[in-house]
Amino acid sequence: MSRLLAAVYDRWMTRSEVACLASWRAELLAGLRGVVLEIGAGTGANLHHYPPAVRRLVLCEPDRFMRAHLAGKAAAGTEILDAPVERLPFADATFDAVVSTLVLCSVADPRTALAEIRRVLRPGGQLYFIEHVAAEDDRGRLRWQRWLEPVWRVIAGNCHLTRRTEAAIEGAGLVLEEVRRESVRKALPIVRPSIRGRARKAAATA
């Protein structure tokens, strides 16, 4: 499934990228600068949205088939690592920003993943995210998400349809600075509810 998903992923996402995701990525990442980590970088959909102010870009992707596509697209000097977000091989407070787009739905342990993100962020650093989430304001759709999730996880790389990612980000001790909720256009109805925005690691106090 991993090899197949990597092979079809870009084509599968094309309609939603054209309809909204590409513009969301561009808007979200435009203000990035300094040292940036992207977790679960996949096939590299974010690569051409990173601004010149990013002086070091590190991409973590644990799936070897996704990583092969990523390596073919990344510019010279971009660092690509085989590392899951639950075990990031970096010292505390290494990064000015962490980017997560359509990743936290599929990590094995969201609590551990977000704790690692918080650990590697510098005080005042930010998590930039786009994630599809549970349809908490649509009971009918949420029932479908719950019913289909066991099968969906198998065919879509452990993707969970009912994650409450906004609450998980706050629960990890990150301060939500901006959250926008919108439907992912042209996507399957079960993956349309989404959130995007920024969350900050509070600066250390004396």
Secondary structure, 3 states (H helix, E strand, C coil): CHHHHHHHHHHHHHHHHHHHHHHHHHHHHCCCCEEEEEECCCCCCCHHHCCCCEEEEEEECCCHHHHHHHHHHCCCCCEEECCCHHHCCCCCCCEEEEEEECCCCCCCCHHHHHHHHHHHEEEEEEEEEEEECCCCCCHHHHHHHHHHHHHHHHHCCCCCCCCCHHHHHHHCCEEEEEEEEEECCCCCHHHCEEEEEEEEECCCCC
